[in-house]
Each structure stands twice: as structure tokens, then as C-alpha cells.
Amino acid sequence: MAKVRSSRWQALALLFLACAGGVQAAESASAPSAADSRWSRVPRLYGRITSHELGLVINTADPYSVAVGEYYAKRRGIAPEQILRVQLPSRASLTREEFNALDRTIRTHMPENVHGLALAWVRPYAVECNSLTSALGIGLQPDVCANSCAATRISPYTSYFGAKPWLVIGVRPTMQLAARSVPAAMAMIERGMASDHSLAAGAPEPAIAYLATTPDAARNVRERLFPPAGPVPGVAGLEIERVRSDALPPMRRTLIYQTGLIRVPAPLGGEWLPGALADHLTSAGGLLDKPVGEGQMNILDWIDAGATASYGAVSEPCNHLQKFPHPQMLIQAYAQGVSALEAYWHSVAWPAQGVFVGEPLAAPFAPLPSP
């Protein structure tokens, strides 16, 4: 991963200035210490995407996709008119022509009430150097491939705070139901379902967001965005623990884990709560077909460990913070009751090269339905 320098706004509000269109280039800045860290204000989010607004795409040429897609449709009650069956090659990347055909088919088939997408497969996960989830969500950005370390287009989703993005801004946030096996994907789906409303009324013991500082200077850049340790303001039952990667405590009641390393120290076990989100800032975490233990850590390792959703890059992004989930936005958005799909998409200002994976509808802080 090549290193880039970042401007002063990163200390408090990288994503929120990006939402306002104020961030286009990066300059140097010193990282604040843990004692200097503080919470930034996050916009109020309204509503959330549920199974009634989620479209599901199944690749009939892929046995994994058929099994996982049909299981997901049944478990989440996805309406038949919100399910699209297509035939795609089972390889890492689609060509631009293959992507355009898929995009047209989805736009033609999906009802207007579908505001997010679930893709029931592991491969394909890219379109040339773009991620497939981003290309379907906000449009293909082919110019990225000329210089993958350059700035990319700001996601319009970062400045939209409702639950009808397709009708309002023409965006469908997208996530892949990706895991290393059908049983692993089914277990991930079950974790997502078990998470719903589970933390809405707090809990006897708080859920924990672990934010890990590492000695890897190029990949530890998010440390300057970490909030202070302790309770999350205004959220019952959620606390921040700031830790070091070389001295991790026993993991307990883990809801969020963010770090920056080529490989996260094994084991990744401990106690993962249903709906847990976990990611590491590195160059190639989103290469979903990379074998276990080869090269940089695969984000599917987080799913294997017990997380419910993750995010990683499919092409060299350099270490622009805008290309990775913003810790404060991710935590505070999720705590407002939106789904994993929405929280992750709200947290990435430049998602062109990043693939979102997991169970999209997981929503542990979603309010309990009225009787």
C-alpha cells in the first residue's frame, strides 16, 4: 500500500466535510493523540432499508449463489418481484460490457421501491479496478484504472440521510452475501437476523467497539479519526475500547473492530455479537477469491471469525482515508438503528474500489416494532 498524506479535516470530520463537497485533495497533518480525540457530530438518519426495500440478485450459473440466494430470500422474506435471476461468469472481475448488461437488467427489473441490493455470490466482485458493489451502487468509474491511487468521485450517499436513496438520488447501496462456503454464508445470514433489535433497549453489559492502533504507519492512518474511549454519547449499551494490535485484550461482546494491518493477529476469535462489523485498512482485503493465508488478509476472514459484515479494497487504493470506513460515522450511523448496509455505505466517502460484504439487513439498534 502506497502512503498518502492527509489534510487537517481528518482529525475530526473527514467524511462529514466530504459530504458537503469540501474535500477534494489531501495534504499533510499531524495525528492527534488519544487524549486529544473527540466525537464529531453525525447527521440524523431517518428510517432504514428493510426486506421490503431490498432487491436480491442470484446468479443461476453459480451453485453457491443459488443456494445462498434462495436461503436468504426465504429467511428474510424477500418478495418474488424483488428477486432477479441472471447468468454471470464466475470469475473475479466482469468486463465493462458484462457489467453494463447486468446494470441494465437490474434497472429494468427491480421495482422503484427497491432501495438497496444484495448480491448472492462471492465472484464476481470487481469490474476492472472498481468494486462491483460500488459500480452497481453509484455507477462505474472507469477512469480510476488509469491511476488507482487518485481521488475518486464522492459518493452521493454520504450526503443523503433517508431510507429511499433510489427514488431521491438514484443510488442503490449494494452488498455481497459473500462467505467461503454455503454453510458459512447461512451462518452469517442467521447472525444478521439474530442481531435485529437486539441492542435497541440497551443490554446488561455494553457492546464493544474495538479500535486498534498498530505499528504499521501506512495502514494505521485511521487512528487520528478514532473517538475517545468510553461510552458512546447518547447511545445506551455501546462503549469504545482503544487498544493496540500487539496487546489485544480478550475480545468480549465485540460489535465493531477496526484496525490497519496487512494481516490481523490470529486468532480472530473471542465473543462476536450478532451484527458485528469488522474491517482492516489494507490494499487487497477485498480480493475475495484469494486463498486463506495467502498474501494480505482477506475480509472473508472476518466473516469466518464471526463478523456479520466487512469492507475491503479490490485494487490498490493507497491509504486515502476517504476510501475506507470512517470509524465515527460507522459507529454512530449503526447506533442510530440503520442496517449494516446503510451504516457501511454512509461511512465511505470514496467507495469506488471497495467491496461491501455481509448480511445487509442486520440492524441491532433498530427500534423494536410497535405492538
C-alpha positions as CSV (number, residue, x, y, z in Angstrom):
1,M,0.0,0.0,0.0
2,A,1.4,3.4,-1.0
3,K,1.2,6.1,1.6
4,V,-0.5,9.4,1.0
5,R,-0.7,12.5,3.3
6,S,-4.0,13.7,4.6
7,S,-5.4,17.2,5.5
8,R,-6.3,18.6,8.8
9,W,-10.0,17.8,8.4
10,Q,-9.2,14.2,9.0
11,A,-8.7,14.8,12.7
12,L,-12.4,15.3,13.3
13,A,-14.7,15.1,10.3
14,L,-13.2,13.5,7.1
15,L,-16.5,12.1,5.9
16,F,-18.7,15.0,7.0
17,L,-16.7,17.6,5.1
18,A,-16.7,15.2,2.2
19,C,-20.5,15.1,2.4
20,A,-20.5,18.8,1.9
21,G,-18.2,18.5,-1.1
22,G,-15.4,20.3,0.7
23,V,-12.8,17.5,0.3
24,Q,-11.0,17.0,-3.0
25,A,-7.3,16.8,-2.2
26,A,-5.1,15.6,0.7
27,E,-2.3,17.5,2.4
28,S,-0.1,16.9,5.5
29,A,-1.3,16.9,9.0
30,S,-0.2,15.6,12.4
31,A,-2.3,12.9,14.0
32,P,-3.9,13.9,17.4
33,S,-3.1,11.8,20.4
34,A,-5.7,9.6,22.1
35,A,-6.1,12.3,24.7
36,D,-6.9,14.9,22.0
37,S,-9.6,12.7,20.3
38,R,-13.2,13.8,20.4
39,W,-16.5,12.9,19.0
40,S,-17.8,14.6,15.9
41,R,-21.5,15.3,15.2
42,V,-23.1,12.9,12.8
43,P,-26.3,13.9,10.8
44,R,-29.5,12.3,11.9
45,L,-30.5,9.4,9.8
46,Y,-34.2,8.7,9.0
47,G,-35.7,5.2,8.6
48,R,-33.8,2.2,7.4
49,I,-33.9,-0.2,4.4
50,T,-35.7,-3.4,5.3
51,S,-36.6,-6.6,3.4
52,H,-39.4,-4.7,1.7
53,E,-36.9,-2.4,0.0
54,L,-34.1,-4.8,-0.7
55,G,-33.5,-6.4,-4.1
56,L,-31.8,-9.7,-4.4
57,V,-29.8,-10.9,-7.4
58,I,-29.0,-14.6,-7.9
59,N,-26.5,-16.0,-10.4
60,T,-28.1,-19.2,-11.7
61,A,-24.8,-20.3,-13.2
62,D,-23.3,-20.5,-9.7
63,P,-24.4,-23.2,-7.3
64,Y,-23.3,-21.2,-4.3
65,S,-25.4,-18.2,-5.4
66,V,-28.5,-20.3,-6.0
67,A,-28.2,-22.0,-2.6
68,V,-27.4,-18.8,-0.6
69,G,-29.8,-16.6,-2.6
70,E,-32.8,-18.9,-2.1
71,Y,-32.0,-19.4,1.6
72,Y,-31.7,-15.6,2.1
73,A,-34.9,-14.9,0.2
74,K,-36.8,-17.4,2.4
75,R,-35.2,-16.3,5.7
76,R,-35.7,-12.6,5.1
77,G,-39.0,-12.8,3.2
78,I,-37.8,-11.1,0.1
79,A,-40.8,-10.7,-2.2
80,P,-40.6,-12.6,-5.6
81,E,-40.8,-9.4,-7.6
82,Q,-37.7,-8.1,-5.8
83,I,-35.6,-11.2,-6.9
84,L,-33.7,-11.2,-10.1
85,R,-32.0,-14.3,-11.5
86,V,-29.2,-13.8,-14.0
87,Q,-26.4,-15.7,-15.6
88,L,-22.9,-14.4,-14.9
89,P,-19.3,-15.8,-15.3
90,S,-17.9,-17.0,-12.0
91,R,-14.6,-15.1,-12.1
92,A,-13.2,-12.2,-10.1
93,S,-13.9,-9.3,-12.5
94,L,-16.6,-8.5,-15.1
95,T,-15.7,-6.7,-18.3
96,R,-17.2,-3.3,-18.8
97,E,-19.7,-4.8,-21.3
98,E,-20.8,-7.6,-19.0
99,F,-21.3,-5.1,-16.2
100,N,-23.3,-2.7,-18.4
101,A,-25.6,-5.6,-19.3
102,L,-26.1,-6.6,-15.7
103,D,-26.7,-3.0,-14.6
104,R,-29.3,-2.5,-17.4
105,T,-31.1,-5.7,-16.4
106,I,-31.2,-4.7,-12.7
107,R,-32.5,-1.3,-13.5
108,T,-35.2,-2.7,-15.8
109,H,-36.3,-5.5,-13.5
110,M,-36.2,-4.0,-10.0
111,P,-39.3,-2.1,-8.7
112,E,-39.0,1.5,-7.8
113,N,-39.4,0.6,-4.1
114,V,-36.1,-1.3,-4.1
115,H,-33.5,1.0,-2.5
116,G,-30.7,-1.4,-1.9
117,L,-29.3,-4.6,-3.4
118,A,-27.9,-7.9,-2.1
119,L,-25.8,-10.0,-4.5
120,A,-25.8,-13.7,-3.6
121,W,-22.3,-14.7,-4.7
122,V,-18.6,-14.4,-4.0
123,R,-17.4,-13.9,-7.6
124,P,-17.6,-11.6,-9.5
125,Y,-16.6,-8.9,-7.0
126,A,-15.0,-6.4,-9.4
127,V,-15.4,-4.5,-12.7
128,E,-11.9,-3.9,-13.9
129,C,-10.4,-2.0,-11.0
130,N,-13.8,-0.9,-9.5
131,S,-15.7,-3.0,-7.0
132,L,-18.9,-4.5,-8.3
133,T,-20.9,-3.2,-5.2
134,S,-19.8,0.3,-5.9
135,A,-20.3,0.2,-9.6
136,L,-23.9,-1.0,-9.1
137,G,-24.5,1.3,-6.2
138,I,-23.2,4.7,-7.6
139,G,-22.0,3.9,-11.1
140,L,-18.9,2.6,-12.8
141,Q,-15.8,4.9,-12.6
142,P,-13.5,3.6,-15.4
143,D,-11.1,6.5,-15.1
144,V,-9.9,5.1,-11.7
145,C,-8.0,2.4,-13.5
146,A,-5.6,4.9,-15.1
147,N,-4.4,5.8,-11.5
148,S,-5.9,3.8,-8.8
149,C,-4.3,5.9,-6.1
150,A,-6.0,9.1,-7.3
151,A,-9.1,10.6,-5.7
152,T,-12.4,9.1,-6.9
153,R,-15.9,10.5,-7.0
154,I,-17.6,11.3,-3.7
155,S,-20.5,9.0,-3.1
156,P,-23.8,11.0,-3.1
157,Y,-25.0,8.6,-0.5
158,T,-22.8,10.3,2.1
159,S,-24.9,13.4,1.9
160,Y,-28.3,11.6,1.9
161,F,-29.8,10.7,5.2
162,G,-33.1,9.0,4.4
163,A,-34.1,5.4,3.5
164,K,-35.2,6.0,-0.1
165,P,-31.9,6.6,-1.9
166,W,-33.1,5.2,-5.2
167,L,-36.0,7.5,-5.6
168,V,-34.3,10.5,-4.2
169,I,-30.7,10.4,-5.5
170,G,-30.6,7.4,-7.9
171,V,-28.4,5.3,-5.7
172,R,-28.8,1.7,-4.5
173,P,-26.3,0.8,-1.9
174,T,-25.1,-2.8,-2.6
175,M,-23.6,-5.6,-0.5
176,Q,-22.5,-9.2,-1.4
177,L,-23.7,-12.2,0.6
178,A,-20.1,-13.5,0.4
179,A,-18.5,-16.2,2.6
180,R,-16.2,-19.1,2.0
181,S,-18.9,-21.7,1.8
182,V,-22.6,-22.1,1.7
183,P,-22.8,-23.2,5.4
184,A,-20.7,-20.1,6.3
185,A,-22.9,-17.8,4.4
186,M,-26.0,-19.3,6.0
187,A,-24.5,-18.8,9.5
188,M,-23.7,-15.2,8.5
189,I,-27.3,-14.7,7.5
190,E,-28.5,-16.2,10.8
191,R,-26.2,-13.8,12.7
192,G,-27.7,-10.9,10.8
193,M,-31.2,-12.0,11.6
194,A,-30.4,-12.6,15.3
195,S,-29.0,-9.1,15.5
196,D,-32.2,-7.3,14.6
197,H,-33.4,-5.0,17.5
198,S,-31.0,-6.9,19.9
199,L,-29.4,-3.7,21.3
200,A,-32.4,-1.3,20.8
201,A,-33.1,-1.2,24.6
202,G,-29.5,-1.5,25.7
203,A,-28.1,-4.6,27.4
204,P,-26.9,-5.6,30.9
205,E,-23.4,-5.5,29.5
206,P,-22.3,-3.0,26.9
207,A,-21.4,-3.9,23.3
208,I,-17.8,-3.0,22.5
209,A,-16.3,-1.2,19.5
210,Y,-12.6,-2.1,19.5
211,L,-10.4,0.4,17.7
212,A,-6.9,-0.9,17.3
213,T,-3.7,1.1,16.9
214,T,-0.9,-0.6,15.0
215,P,2.8,0.0,14.4
216,D,2.1,-0.1,10.6
217,A,2.4,3.6,9.8
218,A,0.8,3.4,6.3
219,R,-2.2,1.4,7.5
220,N,-2.7,3.0,10.9
221,V,-3.8,6.3,9.4
222,R,-7.4,5.9,10.8
223,E,-6.1,6.3,14.3
224,R,-6.5,10.0,14.0
225,L,-10.2,9.5,13.5
226,F,-10.8,7.2,16.5
227,P,-13.1,8.7,19.1
228,P,-12.2,8.7,22.8
229,A,-12.5,5.5,24.8
230,G,-15.6,5.1,27.0
231,P,-19.4,5.2,26.4
232,V,-20.7,6.4,23.0
233,P,-22.6,9.7,23.7
234,G,-26.3,9.3,23.6
235,V,-26.2,5.5,23.0
236,A,-27.1,3.1,25.7
237,G,-25.0,0.0,25.9
238,L,-22.2,0.8,23.5
239,E,-18.6,1.6,24.5
240,I,-15.3,2.3,22.7
241,E,-12.2,0.4,23.7
242,R,-8.9,1.8,22.2
243,V,-6.4,-1.0,22.1
244,R,-3.0,-1.9,20.5
245,S,-2.7,-4.7,18.0
246,D,0.4,-6.0,19.9
247,A,-1.5,-6.1,23.2
248,L,-5.1,-7.1,22.3
249,P,-7.3,-7.9,25.4
250,P,-9.6,-10.9,25.3
251,M,-12.3,-10.0,22.9
252,R,-15.7,-9.7,24.5
253,R,-19.1,-8.6,23.2
254,T,-17.5,-7.3,20.0
255,L,-19.8,-5.3,17.8
256,I,-17.2,-3.3,15.8
257,Y,-13.5,-4.0,15.2
258,Q,-11.4,-1.6,13.1
259,T,-7.6,-1.7,12.6
260,G,-5.0,-1.3,9.9
261,L,-2.6,-4.2,9.1
262,I,-1.6,-6.5,6.3
263,R,-2.7,-9.4,8.5
264,V,-4.5,-9.2,11.8
265,P,-3.0,-11.3,14.5
266,A,-4.7,-14.7,14.7
267,P,-6.9,-16.0,16.2
268,L,-9.7,-13.6,15.3
269,G,-11.9,-15.4,17.8
270,G,-13.5,-14.2,21.0
271,E,-17.1,-13.2,21.5
272,W,-18.7,-11.6,18.4
273,L,-22.2,-10.2,18.8
274,P,-24.7,-10.8,16.1
275,G,-24.5,-8.0,13.6
276,A,-20.8,-7.3,14.3
277,L,-18.8,-5.2,11.7
278,A,-15.1,-5.6,11.2
279,D,-12.5,-4.4,8.7
280,H,-8.8,-3.7,8.3
281,L,-7.3,-0.9,6.2
282,T,-5.0,-2.5,3.6
283,S,-4.6,-2.7,-0.1
284,A,-6.1,-6.0,-1.1
285,G,-8.5,-7.2,1.6
286,G,-11.4,-7.2,-1.0
287,L,-9.8,-9.8,-3.3
288,L,-12.5,-12.3,-2.2
289,D,-11.1,-15.3,-4.1
290,K,-7.6,-15.2,-2.5
291,P,-6.8,-18.4,-0.7
292,V,-6.7,-18.5,3.1
293,G,-3.4,-17.3,4.4
294,E,-2.0,-16.1,1.1
295,G,-0.7,-12.5,1.0
296,Q,-2.8,-9.8,2.6
297,M,-5.6,-10.8,4.9
298,N,-8.9,-11.4,3.1
299,I,-12.0,-9.7,4.5
300,L,-13.8,-13.1,4.4
301,D,-11.5,-14.0,7.4
302,W,-13.7,-11.6,9.4
303,I,-16.8,-13.4,8.3
304,D,-15.2,-16.8,9.2
305,A,-14.4,-15.4,12.6
306,G,-17.9,-14.4,13.4
307,A,-18.4,-10.9,12.0
308,T,-21.6,-10.2,10.0
309,A,-20.3,-7.6,7.5
310,S,-17.0,-6.2,6.3
311,Y,-15.3,-4.0,3.7
312,G,-12.1,-4.1,1.7
313,A,-10.3,-2.8,-1.4
314,V,-10.3,-4.7,-4.8
315,S,-7.4,-2.6,-6.3
316,E,-4.6,-0.5,-4.9
317,P,-6.3,2.5,-3.2
318,C,-3.3,4.0,-1.4
319,N,-4.2,5.0,2.1
320,H,-6.6,7.8,1.4
321,L,-8.9,7.7,4.4
322,Q,-11.9,8.6,2.2
323,K,-11.6,5.1,0.6
324,F,-12.1,3.3,3.9
325,P,-14.8,3.2,6.6
326,H,-14.7,6.3,8.8
327,P,-14.8,4.9,12.4
328,Q,-17.0,7.6,13.9
329,M,-19.6,7.6,11.1
330,L,-19.8,3.8,11.0
331,I,-20.3,3.6,14.8
332,Q,-22.8,6.5,15.1
333,A,-24.8,5.6,12.0
334,Y,-25.1,1.9,13.1
335,A,-26.1,3.1,16.6
336,Q,-28.9,5.2,15.1
337,G,-30.7,2.0,14.1
338,V,-29.9,1.7,10.4
339,S,-28.8,-1.6,8.7
340,A,-25.2,-2.8,8.3
341,L,-25.7,-2.0,4.6
342,E,-26.5,1.6,5.2
343,A,-24.0,2.2,8.1
344,Y,-21.1,0.9,6.0
345,W,-22.2,2.9,2.9
346,H,-22.6,6.1,4.9
347,S,-19.0,5.6,6.3
348,V,-17.1,5.5,3.0
349,A,-16.8,8.8,1.1
350,W,-14.9,7.3,-2.0
351,P,-16.2,3.7,-2.3
352,A,-15.2,3.1,-6.0
353,Q,-12.6,0.5,-5.1
354,G,-14.1,-1.1,-2.1
355,V,-16.4,-4.1,-1.9
356,F,-19.1,-4.4,0.8
357,V,-19.7,-7.9,2.1
358,G,-22.1,-9.4,4.7
359,E,-25.7,-9.6,5.6
360,P,-27.1,-6.3,4.6
361,L,-30.2,-6.0,6.8
362,A,-28.5,-6.7,10.2
363,A,-29.7,-3.9,12.5
364,P,-29.0,-4.4,16.2
365,F,-30.1,-0.9,17.2
366,A,-33.2,-0.8,15.1
367,P,-36.2,0.2,17.3
368,L,-38.5,-2.6,18.4
369,P,-41.6,-2.7,16.2
370,S,-44.7,-1.3,17.7
371,P,-47.2,-3.9,19.2
